[in-house]
Amino acid sequence: MVAGIPLVIGARKGLPNFNEFSMHTEVQVERKFQFSRPNTNSPVNQTNEMYVVGITNVFGVEGWNSYSNTYPGAWKSAFGRI
């Protein structure tokens, strides 16, 4: 992509059209605390702190078939014998 304008890689009659590809990266950071005490009625005597870090990638592809009728031989000529 150059300046936000997508490039056309190739097109072939009878094959579904490629419309859009998107990628989203998400980073999540959590901070958790744990408070401990020896028994139910006593004050807190110990604490723990924990950080949980997660990274996720999401990919999406959009395509459609713009032809109302099937194109005879399109898959055979594009991908060989299926």
C-alpha atoms as an extended CHARMM CRD file, in Angstrom:
* protein
*
        82  EXT
         1         1  MET       CA              0.0000000000        0.0000000000        0.0000000000  PROA      1               0.0000000000
         2         2  VAL       CA              1.3080000000        3.3810000000       -0.9650000000  PROA      2               0.0000000000
         3         3  ALA       CA             -0.2340000000        6.3640000000        0.8200000000  PROA      3               0.0000000000
         4         4  GLY       CA             -3.3200000000        4.3130000000        1.7330000000  PROA      4               0.0000000000
         5         5  ILE       CA             -4.0740000000        3.2780000000       -1.8740000000  PROA      5               0.0000000000
         6         6  PRO       CA             -4.2220000000       -0.5150000000       -2.2920000000  PROA      6               0.0000000000
         7         7  LEU       CA             -2.3720000000       -2.2010000000       -5.1240000000  PROA      7               0.0000000000
         8         8  VAL       CA             -4.1020000000       -4.4710000000       -7.6470000000  PROA      8               0.0000000000
         9         9  ILE       CA             -2.2480000000       -7.7880000000       -7.6510000000  PROA      9               0.0000000000
        10        10  GLY       CA             -4.2360000000       -9.5420000000      -10.3510000000  PROA      10              0.0000000000
        11        11  ALA       CA             -7.7380000000      -10.3500000000      -11.5340000000  PROA      11              0.0000000000
        12        12  ARG       CA             -9.1160000000      -13.3500000000      -13.3590000000  PROA      12              0.0000000000
        13        13  LYS       CA            -12.5860000000      -13.7990000000      -14.8030000000  PROA      13              0.0000000000
        14        14  GLY       CA            -14.8010000000      -16.2330000000      -12.9110000000  PROA      14              0.0000000000
        15        15  LEU       CA            -12.9090000000      -16.1210000000       -9.6070000000  PROA      15              0.0000000000
        16        16  PRO       CA            -14.2480000000      -14.3680000000       -6.5010000000  PROA      16              0.0000000000
        17        17  ASN       CA            -13.0970000000      -10.7720000000       -6.1230000000  PROA      17              0.0000000000
        18        18  PHE       CA            -10.8190000000       -9.7490000000       -3.2920000000  PROA      18              0.0000000000
        19        19  ASN       CA            -12.0310000000       -6.5560000000       -1.6420000000  PROA      19              0.0000000000
        20        20  GLU       CA            -10.2900000000       -5.8510000000        1.6370000000  PROA      20              0.0000000000
        21        21  PHE       CA             -7.6630000000       -7.1020000000        4.0750000000  PROA      21              0.0000000000
        22        22  SER       CA             -7.3590000000       -5.6830000000        7.5610000000  PROA      22              0.0000000000
        23        23  MET       CA             -5.1300000000       -6.3620000000       10.5350000000  PROA      23              0.0000000000
        24        24  HSD       CA             -5.6340000000       -5.1950000000       14.1130000000  PROA      24              0.0000000000
        25        25  THR       CA             -3.1730000000       -5.6140000000       16.9880000000  PROA      25              0.0000000000
        26        26  GLU       CA             -4.4540000000       -5.3250000000       20.5430000000  PROA      26              0.0000000000
        27        27  VAL       CA             -2.3800000000       -5.0640000000       23.7180000000  PROA      27              0.0000000000
        28        28  GLN       CA             -4.0170000000       -5.4470000000       27.1200000000  PROA      28              0.0000000000
        29        29  VAL       CA             -2.3290000000       -4.8900000000       30.4940000000  PROA      29              0.0000000000
        30        30  GLU       CA             -3.9940000000       -5.8170000000       33.8100000000  PROA      30              0.0000000000
        31        31  ARG       CA             -2.8150000000       -5.2040000000       37.3530000000  PROA      31              0.0000000000
        32        32  LYS       CA             -4.1350000000       -7.5310000000       40.0630000000  PROA      32              0.0000000000
        33        33  PHE       CA             -3.6990000000       -7.4330000000       43.8290000000  PROA      33              0.0000000000
        34        34  GLN       CA             -3.9610000000      -10.2700000000       46.3580000000  PROA      34              0.0000000000
        35        35  PHE       CA             -4.4290000000       -9.5740000000       50.0490000000  PROA      35              0.0000000000
        36        36  SER       CA             -3.8270000000      -12.3830000000       52.5690000000  PROA      36              0.0000000000
        37        37  ARG       CA             -4.4290000000      -12.7380000000       56.2900000000  PROA      37              0.0000000000
        38        38  PRO       CA             -3.8770000000      -15.6460000000       58.6910000000  PROA      38              0.0000000000
        39        39  ASN       CA             -7.5330000000      -15.9810000000       59.7010000000  PROA      39              0.0000000000
        40        40  THR       CA            -10.8780000000      -14.3380000000       59.0010000000  PROA      40              0.0000000000
        41        41  ASN       CA            -10.8790000000      -11.6040000000       61.6720000000  PROA      41              0.0000000000
        42        42  SER       CA             -7.1860000000      -10.6190000000       61.6060000000  PROA      42              0.0000000000
        43        43  PRO       CA             -5.7690000000       -7.6880000000       59.6120000000  PROA      43              0.0000000000
        44        44  VAL       CA             -4.0280000000       -8.0920000000       56.2540000000  PROA      44              0.0000000000
        45        45  ASN       CA             -0.4180000000       -9.1860000000       56.7320000000  PROA      45              0.0000000000
        46        46  GLN       CA              0.6860000000      -10.0040000000       53.1500000000  PROA      46              0.0000000000
        47        47  THR       CA              0.0880000000       -8.4920000000       49.7220000000  PROA      47              0.0000000000
        48        48  ASN       CA              0.9800000000       -9.6310000000       46.2170000000  PROA      48              0.0000000000
        49        49  GLU       CA              0.8740000000       -7.6680000000       42.9770000000  PROA      49              0.0000000000
        50        50  MET       CA              0.6410000000       -9.3010000000       39.5550000000  PROA      50              0.0000000000
        51        51  TYR       CA              0.7320000000       -7.8750000000       36.0090000000  PROA      51              0.0000000000
        52        52  VAL       CA             -0.9790000000       -9.7890000000       33.2080000000  PROA      52              0.0000000000
        53        53  VAL       CA              0.0030000000       -8.7740000000       29.6610000000  PROA      53              0.0000000000
        54        54  GLY       CA             -1.7790000000      -10.0470000000       26.5500000000  PROA      54              0.0000000000
        55        55  ILE       CA             -1.0890000000       -9.3760000000       22.8640000000  PROA      55              0.0000000000
        56        56  THR       CA             -3.5660000000      -10.3920000000       20.1650000000  PROA      56              0.0000000000
        57        57  ASN       CA             -3.5220000000      -10.1060000000       16.3600000000  PROA      57              0.0000000000
        58        58  VAL       CA             -6.7590000000      -10.2120000000       14.3690000000  PROA      58              0.0000000000
        59        59  PHE       CA             -6.8170000000      -10.6440000000       10.5810000000  PROA      59              0.0000000000
        60        60  GLY       CA             -9.8060000000      -10.1430000000        8.3040000000  PROA      60              0.0000000000
        61        61  VAL       CA            -10.3490000000      -10.7720000000        4.5920000000  PROA      61              0.0000000000
        62        62  GLU       CA            -13.3360000000       -9.7590000000        2.5190000000  PROA      62              0.0000000000
        63        63  GLY       CA            -14.2590000000      -11.1650000000       -0.8710000000  PROA      63              0.0000000000
        64        64  TRP       CA            -17.3490000000      -11.7750000000       -2.9580000000  PROA      64              0.0000000000
        65        65  ASN       CA            -18.4970000000      -13.4310000000       -6.1520000000  PROA      65              0.0000000000
        66        66  SER       CA            -19.7810000000      -10.7090000000       -8.4490000000  PROA      66              0.0000000000
        67        67  TYR       CA            -20.9280000000      -13.0750000000      -11.2020000000  PROA      67              0.0000000000
        68        68  SER       CA            -24.5760000000      -14.1350000000      -11.4260000000  PROA      68              0.0000000000
        69        69  ASN       CA            -23.7110000000      -17.3000000000      -13.3960000000  PROA      69              0.0000000000
        70        70  THR       CA            -20.8000000000      -19.6430000000      -12.9130000000  PROA      70              0.0000000000
        71        71  TYR       CA            -17.9990000000      -19.2240000000      -15.4140000000  PROA      71              0.0000000000
        72        72  PRO       CA            -17.3100000000      -22.6320000000      -17.0150000000  PROA      72              0.0000000000
        73        73  GLY       CA            -13.7500000000      -23.7760000000      -16.5800000000  PROA      73              0.0000000000
        74        74  ALA       CA            -12.6640000000      -20.9260000000      -14.3090000000  PROA      74              0.0000000000
        75        75  TRP       CA            -11.3740000000      -23.1790000000      -11.5250000000  PROA      75              0.0000000000
        76        76  LYS       CA             -9.8510000000      -25.6270000000      -13.9410000000  PROA      76              0.0000000000
        77        77  SER       CA             -7.8910000000      -22.9560000000      -15.7930000000  PROA      77              0.0000000000
        78        78  ALA       CA             -6.8610000000      -21.0690000000      -12.6550000000  PROA      78              0.0000000000
        79        79  PHE       CA             -5.8690000000      -23.9340000000      -10.3710000000  PROA      79              0.0000000000
        80        80  GLY       CA             -5.4630000000      -26.9690000000      -12.5970000000  PROA      80              0.0000000000
        81        81  ARG       CA             -7.7050000000      -29.9830000000      -12.1470000000  PROA      81              0.0000000000
        82        82  ILE       CA             -9.6530000000      -30.0190000000       -8.8870000000  PROA      82              0.0000000000
